[in-house]
Amino acid sequence: SYTLGQSDSVFIYSTKVIANSTFEDSLEVQLIVLKSMGQIGRHAEVISKGIEILMRLDFDVTDIPSKERLARTMISTQSMISKYDLDGIMDLCGKAVDKLSQVIMELLDTIVLSCYALGSQMLPMIACAIIQFSLEQGICRESAIAWASFGTFKIVIGGDYAAAKQMATVARAITTKHQTMNISKLLHVQNRADLFLCNTVDIWSTPPRVIATKLLKYHQDAMKNGPIDIHDAMFSLRQSCRFKLLGGGNLSLTLISTQDSLKLMAKHSSLNVKYAVLDSILLEELMGKSLDHLSLFDNCSINNINDLLLDAKSSKDNILLYTTYLYKMMVAFWRGDCDAAEKSSYEVLKVQPTASMPTIHLIYHTFFRGIVSFQQYRKSEGIERDRKLEEGKKVMNEMEKWTLNCSDVFENKWLLLRAEHFASINEDDLAEKSYTKSINASRDHGNIHELGLGYELFGNFHSSRGSWKNATHCYAQAHAFYNQWGANAVADRIVRDNPGLDLTSAIHEELKNINSSKRENEIT
């Protein structure tokens, strides 16, 4: 029943088996129950029931650990890890693991996935428990995701990106080692570990569009496993579309893949549809198209993003609530409505998961919040004005740290925030240099969406200084690059927001230059 994805049957049959078995003999059945609950999104129950089982197995886990206890557990786990180099860890992969230990490891692995889904504070505790247990009993394939999780919390707790990459290397080495040992079901485990790493660790060193391609491959592999992996297949598909969209992929192509993905998710995973439809809503806003995405809901009361927000509140789905506020913020940002963007950003901060997992959402929310803070500073007064400047500076400094991890992803963002900061404090020469450097970095790294944004903000800068010729040039460039990205509605807003400038002529001239360059390239 579990293999076929028939969770109701699993719950009926398992109750009878558990009632007539000893605790130890029932562990495999209880594992299947937890996996079935995870498949249908009952993650809170997976965590609570999982902790009950672990406590009966004498694991030192308690609900919602204190910061002090979490820190002690992380330190003790790191101390155990430090006794081994990579070769030593690989040797433990060859150690025979008894049946009971294997089942316990799968239990821990299942709980980790639900902790991740809910952003639970229990995630680092469970990950540490897996690593400690595996170092004592032998490292089996299921432990790979725990090493990935441990690396993630190296970022969350200490901002140690190098250590996170090291743990990612260990996790991938574990799956590779077991692959050479011809372990069955490896593809399933390898996908999950890689899926976790792509969404939490790789985002700091790899461009989103590259990750999107990986995620699509994981989706295809997971689909081969049938119903048992359908949730992972739909999640990786959803994330692939999201990474393409937020990473500046061509919007026309992203729209096609997103719409196809929504239809597949509506068929196989209602849990993922509500999250994925937010990408469709953002695409609709960027492209100025009217899309039929909300008809996928059985609940006809959901007609727009605000209805989705109410649904998240009524169902107490905090992750959906967080994600919806984030998309409201991005919609407002691309509309040029800083007041609404700021308001939604504050809501994002209020409802973000307790365990603030690093995600692509965190990166783009931080980036847009920094820009909004500087823009709001320039039109505010009093104490609030100073607070907005400090918020913008805080984001700028954080983005500078992130740039050290991957200039392809973060350099142009940091330089643009720097430009906005200098513009805010009237350091005009430094602002112009930073805008120009950000634009060049966006062009060099192929971030066309942020190339358009850089030109738009540079245009705003020139406009505020009365430099109408330079402003017109920048807005025409922004219009061209937004259209190349596929964000026609954003390009149209540039013209609509600047009626006093002769943008029509400048845009036509820019198009002539683009076409001329294309012809020259074809000749050469």
NUKOL-50554 format. One record per residue (C-alpha): residue number from 1; residue in one letter; x, y, z. Coordinates in steps of 0.5 Angstrom, whole numbers, always signed. Each point is the difference from the previous one (the first is absolute). Layout:
BEGIN
   pos   code      px      py      pz
   NUM      A       X       Y       Z
...
END
This chain:
BEGIN
   pos   code      px      py      pz
     1      S      +0      +0      +0
     2      Y      +6      +5      +2
     3      T      +3      -2      -7
     4      L      -6      +2      -4
     5      G      -1      +6      +4
     6      Q      -7      -2      +4
     7      S      +1      +3      +6
     8      D      -7      -2      +3
     9      S      +2      -7      -1
    10      V      +6      +1      +4
    11      F      -3      +3      +6
    12      I      -5      -5      +0
    13      Y      +4      -6      +0
    14      S      +6      +2      +4
    15      T      -5      +2      +6
    16      K      -1      -8      +0
    17      V      +7      -2      -1
    18      I      +3      +5      +6
    19      A      -6      -2      +5
    20      N      +3      -7      -1
    21      S      +7      +1      +0
    22      T      +6      +2      +5
    23      F      +2      +7      -1
    24      E      +7      -3      -3
    25      D      -4      -4      -5
    26      S      -4      +5      -2
    27      L      +5      +5      -2
    28      E      +0      -1      -7
    29      V      -8      +1      +0
    30      Q      +1      +6      +4
    31      L      +5      +2      -5
    32      I      -5      -1      -6
    33      V      -5      +4      +4
    34      L      +4      +6      +0
    35      K      +2      +0      -7
    36      S      -7      -1      -2
    37      M      -2      +6      +4
    38      G      +6      +4      -3
    39      Q      -2      -1      -7
    40      I      -7      +3      +2
    41      G      +3      +6      +3
    42      R      -2      -2      +8
    43      H      +7      +2      +2
    44      A      -1      +3      +7
    45      E      -3      -7      +1
    46      V      +6      -3      -3
    47      I      +5      +4      +5
    48      S      -4      -1      +6
    49      K      -1      -8      -1
    50      G      +7      +0      -2
    51      I      +2      +3      +6
    52      E      -4      -5      +5
    53      I      +3      -6      -4
    54      L      +7      +3      +1
    55      M      -1      +1      +7
    56      R      -2      -7      +1
    57      L      +7      -2      -3
    58      D      +3      +4      +5
    59      F      +2      +6      -5
    60      D      +2      +7      +4
    61      V      -5      +4      -4
    62      T      -6      +5      +3
    63      D      -5      +4      -3
    64      I      +3      +7      -2
    65      P      +7      +0      +3
    66      S      +3      +6      +3
    67      K      +5      +4      -4
    68      E      +5      -2      +5
    69      R      -2      -7      +0
    70      L      +1      +0      -8
    71      A      +6      +4      +0
    72      R      +3      -6      +5
    73      T      -3      -5      -5
    74      M      +3      +3      -6
    75      I      +7      +1      +4
    76      S      +0      -7      +2
    77      T      -2      -3      -7
    78      Q      +6      +4      -3
    79      S      +5      -3      +5
    80      M      -2      -7      -2
    81      I      +0      +2      -7
    82      S      +7      +3      +0
    83      K      +3      -6      +2
    84      Y      -1      -3      -7
    85      D      +3      +3      -7
    86      L      -4      -2      -6
    87      D      +3      -6      -1
    88      G      -1      -2      +7
    89      I      -8      +1      -1
    90      M      +0      -4      -6
    91      D      +3      -6      +3
    92      L      -6      +1      +5
    93      C      -4      -1      -6
    94      G      +3      -7      -1
    95      K      -2      -2      +7
    96      A      -6      -5      +0
    97      V      -6      +3      +3
    98      D      -5      -5      +4
    99      K      -7      +0      -2
   100      L      -3      +4      +6
   101      S      +5      +6      -1
   102      Q      -2      +0      -7
   103      V      -7      +1      +2
   104      I      +2      +5      +5
   105      M      +4      +4      -5
   106      E      -6      +0      -5
   107      L      -5      +2      +6
   108      L      +5      +6      +1
   109      D      +1      +2      -7
   110      T      -8      +0      -1
   111      I      +0      +5      +6
   112      V      +5      +4      -3
   113      L      -4      +1      -6
   114      S      -6      +2      +4
   115      C      +4      +5      +4
   116      Y      +3      +3      -6
   117      A      -7      +1      -3
   118      L      -3      +4      +6
   119      G      +6      +4      +2
   120      S      +0      -4      +6
   121      Q      +5      +2      +6
   122      M      +1      -8      +1
   123      L      +4      -1      -7
   124      P      +7      +2      +3
   125      M      -1      -5      +6
   126      I      -3      -6      -5
   127      A      +6      +2      -5
   128      C      +5      -1      +6
   129      A      -3      -6      +3
   130      I      +1      -3      -7
   131      I      +7      +2      -1
   132      Q      +2      -3      +7
   133      F      -4      -6      -1
   134      S      +3      -2      -6
   135      L      +7      +2      +2
   136      E      -1      -5      +5
   137      Q      -4      -6      -4
   138      G      +3      +1      -7
   139      I      -2      +5      -5
   140      C      -6      -2      -4
   141      R      -3      +3      -6
   142      E      -6      +4      +3
   143      S      +5      +4      +5
   144      A      +2      +4      -6
   145      I      -5      +5      +1
   146      A      +2      +1      +7
   147      W      +7      +2      -2
   148      A      -4      +5      -5
   149      S      -4      +3      +6
   150      F      +6      +1      +4
   151      G      +3      +4      -5
   152      T      -6      +4      -1
   153      F      +0      +2      +7
   154      K      +7      +2      +0
   155      I      -2      +5      -4
   156      V      -7      +2      +4
   157      I      +4      +0      +7
   158      G      +7      +2      -2
   159      G      +0      +3      -7
   160      D      +5      -5      -1
   161      Y      -1      -1      -8
   162      A      +7      -4      -1
   163      A      -2      -5      +5
   164      A      -7      -1      -3
   165      K      +4      -1      -7
   166      Q      +4      -5      +4
   167      M      -6      -4      +3
   168      A      -3      +0      -7
   169      T      +6      -3      -3
   170      V      +0      -6      +6
   171      A      -8      -1      -2
   172      R      +1      -1      -7
   173      A      +7      -4      +1
   174      I      -5      -5      +4
   175      T      -5      -1      -5
   176      T      +6      -1      -5
   177      K      +3      -5      +4
   178      H      -6      -4      +1
   179      Q      -2      +1      -8
   180      T      +7      -4      -1
   181      M      -2      -5      +5
   182      N      -7      -1      -4
   183      I      -4      +1      +6
   184      S      -8      -1      -2
   185      K      -4      +6      +0
   186      L      +6      +5      -1
   187      L      -3      +5      -5
   188      H      -6      +1      +5
   189      V      +5      +2      +6
   190      Q      +5      +4      -5
   191      N      -6      +4      -3
   192      R      -2      +2      +7
   193      A      +7      +2      +3
   194      D      +1      +4      -7
   195      L      -7      +3      +0
   196      F      +2      +2      +7
   197      L      +7      +3      -1
   198      C      -3      +4      -7
   199      N      -5      +3      +4
   200      T      +4      +2      +6
   201      V      +8      +0      -1
   202      D      +1      +0      -7
   203      I      -4      +7      -1
   204      W      +6      +4      +3
   205      S      +5      -3      -5
   206      T      -4      -1      -6
   207      P      -5      +4      -5
   208      P      -7      -2      +1
   209      R      -1      -1      -8
   210      V      +6      -6      +1
   211      I      -4      -3      +6
   212      A      -7      +1      -4
   213      T      +3      -5      -5
   214      K      +3      -5      +6
   215      L      -7      +0      +3
   216      L      -4      -2      -6
   217      K      +5      -6      -1
   218      Y      -2      -2      +7
   219      H      -7      +1      -2
   220      Q      +1      -5      -6
   221      D      +4      -5      +5
   222      A      -5      +0      +5
   223      M      -6      -1      -5
   224      K      +3      -6      -2
   225      N      -1      -3      +7
   226      G      -8      +1      +0
   227      P      -4      +2      +5
   228      I      +5      -2      +6
   229      D      +4      +7      -2
   230      I      -6      +4      -3
   231      H      +0      +5      +5
   232      D      +8      +1      -1
   233      A      -1      +0      -8
   234      M      -6      +6      +1
   235      F      +5      +4      +5
   236      S      +6      +0      -4
   237      L      -4      +1      -6
   238      R      -4      +6      +3
   239      Q      +7      +3      +3
   240      S      +3      -1      -7
   241      C      -5      +5      -3
   242      R      +1      +5      +6
   243      F      +8      +0      -1
   244      K      -1      +1      -7
   245      L      -5      +6      +1
   246      L      +4      +3      +6
   247      G      +6      -1      -4
   248      G      -1      +4      -6
   249      G      -2      -5      -5
   250      N      -4      +2      -6
   251      L      -7      +1      +2
   252      S      -3      -3      -6
   253      L      +3      -7      +1
   254      T      -1      +1      +7
   255      L      -7      +1      -1
   256      I      -1      -6      -4
   257      S      +4      -5      +5
   258      T      -4      +3      +6
   259      Q      -7      -1      -3
   260      D      +2      -7      -2
   261      S      +3      -1      +7
   262      L      -7      +2      +3
   263      K      -4      -5      -4
   264      L      +4      -5      +2
   265      M      +0      +2      +8
   266      A      -7      +1      -1
   267      K      -1      -8      -2
   268      H      +6      -3      +5
   269      S      +1      +5      +6
   270      S      -5      +5      +3
   271      L      +5      +2      +5
   272      N      +4      +3      -5
   273      V      -5      +4      -4
   274      K      -1      +5      +4
   275      Y      +7      +2      +1
   276      A      +2      -1      -7
   277      V      -6      +5      -3
   278      L      +3      +5      +4
   279      D      +5      +0      -6
   280      S      -5      +0      -5
   281      I      -3      +7      +4
   282      L      +7      +3      -1
   283      L      +1      -2      -7
   284      E      -7      +3      -1
   285      E      +2      +7      +3
   286      L      +7      +0      -3
   287      M      -3      -2      -7
   288      G      -7      +4      +0
   289      K      -3      -6      -2
   290      S      -7      -3      +2
   291      L      +2      -7      +3
   292      D      -5      -6      +1
   293      H      +3      -3      +6
   294      L      -5      +1      +6
   295      S      -5      -5      -4
   296      L      +5      -6      +3
   297      F      -3      +1      +7
   298      D      -6      -4      +2
   299      N      -1      +5      +5
   300      C      -4      +6      -5
   301      S      +1      +5      +6
   302      I      +7      +1      -2
   303      N      +0      +5      -6
   304      N      +7      +4      +2
   305      I      +6      +1      +4
   306      N      -4      +3      +6
   307      D      -5      -6      +0
   308      L      +6      -5      +0
   309      L      +2      +4      +6
   310      L      -6      -1      +4
   311      D      +0      -7      -2
   312      A      +7      +0      +3
   313      K      -2      +3      +6
   314      S      -6      -4      +1
   315      S      +3      -7      -1
   316      K      +6      +3      +5
   317      D      +5      -2      -6
   318      N      +6      +5      +3
   319      I      +4      -2      -6
   320      L      -5      +2      -5
   321      L      -1      +6      +3
   322      Y      +7      +2      +0
   323      T      +1      -1      -7
   324      T      -7      +3      -2
   325      Y      +2      +7      +4
   326      L      +7      -1      -4
   327      Y      -3      +0      -7
   328      K      -5      +6      +2
   329      M      +7      +3      +2
   330      M      +3      -1      -7
   331      V      -7      +1      -4
   332      A      +0      +7      +4
   333      F      +8      +1      -2
   334      W      -1      -1      -7
   335      R      -6      +4      +0
   336      G      +4      +6      +3
   337      D      -4      +0      +6
   338      C      +5      +1      +5
   339      D      -5      +1      +6
   340      A      -4      -6      -2
   341      A      +7      -4      +0
   342      E      +2      +3      +6
   343      K      -6      -2      +4
   344      S      +0      -7      -3
   345      S      +8      -1      +2
   346      Y      -2      +1      +7
   347      E      -5      -5      +0
   348      V      +5      -5      -3
   349      L      +5      +2      +6
   350      K      -6      -2      +5
   351      V      -2      -6      -3
   352      Q      +7      -3      -2
   353      P      +1      -7      +2
   354      T      +3      -1      +7
   355      A      +6      -4      -3
   356      S      +2      +5      -5
   357      M      +2      -4      -5
   358      P      +4      +3      -6
   359      T      -4      +0      -6
   360      I      +0      +3      -7
   361      H      -6      +4      +3
   362      L      +5      +3      +6
   363      I      +5      +2      -6
   364      Y      -6      +4      -4
   365      H      -4      +3      +6
   366      T      +7      +3      +3
   367      F      +2      +3      -6
   368      F      -7      +3      -2
   369      R      -1      +2      +7
   370      G      +7      +4      +0
   371      I      -2      +4      -6
   372      V      -7      +1      +3
   373      S      +3      +3      +6
   374      F      +5      +5      -3
   375      Q      -6      +2      -5
   376      Q      -4      +1      +6
   377      Y      +5      +4      +4
   378      R      +1      +5      -5
   379      K      -8      +2      +0
   380      S      -1      -1      +8
   381      E      +2      +5      +6
   382      G      +1      -1      +7
   383      I      +3      -6      +4
   384      E      -4      -5      -5
   385      R      +5      +3      -5
   386      D      +6      -1      +3
   387      R      -2      -8      +2
   388      K      -1      -1      -8
   389      L      +7      +2      -1
   390      E      +2      -4      +5
   391      E      -4      -6      -3
   392      G      +3      +1      -7
   393      K      +7      +1      +3
   394      K      -1      -7      +4
   395      V      -2      -3      -7
   396      M      +5      +3      -4
   397      N      +6      -3      +5
   398      E      -4      -7      +0
   399      M      +0      +0      -8
   400      E      +8      +2      +0
   401      K      +1      -7      +5
   402      W      -4      -4      -5
   403      T      +4      +3      -6
   404      L      +6      -4      +3
   405      N      -3      -6      -2
   406      C      -2      +1      -7
   407      S      +1      +6      -4
   408      D      -5      -2      -5
   409      V      -6      +0      +4
   410      F      +2      +5      +5
   411      E      +4      +6      -3
   412      N      -4      +4      -4
   413      K      -5      +0      +6
   414      W      +5      +2      +5
   415      L      +2      +6      -5
   416      L      -7      +2      -1
   417      L      -2      +0      +7
   418      R      +7      +4      +1
   419      A      -2      +5      -5
   420      E      -7      +1      +3
   421      H      +4      +1      +7
   422      F      +4      +6      -4
   423      A      -6      +3      -3
   424      S      -4      +0      +7
   425      I      +6      +4      +3
   426      N      +1      +4      -6
   427      E      +7      -3      -2
   428      D      -1      +1      -7
   429      D      +6      -1      -3
   430      L      +1      -7      +4
   431      A      -7      -2      -2
   432      E      +1      +1      -7
   433      K      +6      -4      +0
   434      S      -4      -6      +4
   435      Y      -6      +1      -5
   436      T      +5      -1      -6
   437      K      +4      -6      +3
   438      S      -7      -3      +2
   439      I      -2      +0      -7
   440      N      +6      -3      -3
   441      A      +0      -5      +5
   442      S      -7      -2      -1
   443      R      +2      +0      -8
   444      D      +6      -4      +2
   445      H      -4      -6      +4
   446      G      -6      +0      -5
   447      N      -5      +3      +5
   448      I      -4      +3      -5
   449      H      -6      +2      +5
   450      E      +5      +3      +5
   451      L      +3      +4      -6
   452      G      -7      +3      -1
   453      L      -1      +1      +7
   454      G      +7      +4      +0
   455      Y      -1      +4      -6
   456      E      -7      +2      +3
   457      L      +3      +2      +7
   458      F      +6      +4      -3
   459      G      -6      +3      -4
   460      N      -3      +2      +6
   461      F      +6      +3      +3
   462      H      +1      +4      -6
   463      S      -7      +3      +0
   464      S      +0      +2      +7
   465      R      +6      +4      -2
   466      G      -3      +3      -6
   467      S      +5      -3      -5
   468      W      -6      -2      -5
   469      K      +4      -2      -6
   470      N      +4      -5      +5
   471      A      -7      -2      +3
   472      T      -3      -1      -7
   473      H      +6      -4      -2
   474      C      +0      -5      +6
   475      Y      -8      -1      +0
   476      A      +1      -2      -8
   477      Q      +5      -5      +2
   478      A      -4      -3      +6
   479      H      -6      +0      -5
   480      A      +4      -4      -5
   481      F      +3      -5      +5
   482      Y      -7      -1      +4
   483      N      -3      -2      -7
   484      Q      +6      -4      -2
   485      W      -1      -4      +7
   486      G      -8      +0      -2
   487      A      -2      +5      +5
   488      N      -5      +4      -4
   489      A      -4      +3      +5
   490      V      +6      +2      +4
   491      A      +3      +3      -6
   492      D      -7      +4      -2
   493      R      +0      +2      +8
   494      I      +7      +4      -2
   495      V      -4      +4      -5
   496      R      -6      +1      +4
   497      D      +4      +3      +6
   498      N      +4      +5      -4
   499      P      -5      +4      -4
   500      G      +4      +6      +0
   501      L      +6      -4      -4
   502      D      +0      -1      -8
   503      L      +1      -8      +2
   504      T      -3      -2      -7
   505      S      +5      +3      -4
   506      A      +5      -2      +4
   507      I      -2      -7      +0
   508      H      -1      +0      -7
   509      E      +7      +2      -1
   510      E      +2      -6      +5
   511      L      -3      -5      -4
   512      K      +3      +3      -7
   513      N      +7      -1      +4
   514      I      -2      -7      +2
   515      N      -2      -2      -7
   516      S      +6      +3      -3
   517      S      +5      -4      +5
   518      K      -4      -6      -1
   519      R      +2      +1      -8
   520      E      +7      +1      +1
   521      N      +1      -6      +5
   522      E      -4      -4      -6
   523      I      +5      +3      -5
   524      T      +6      -2      +4
END
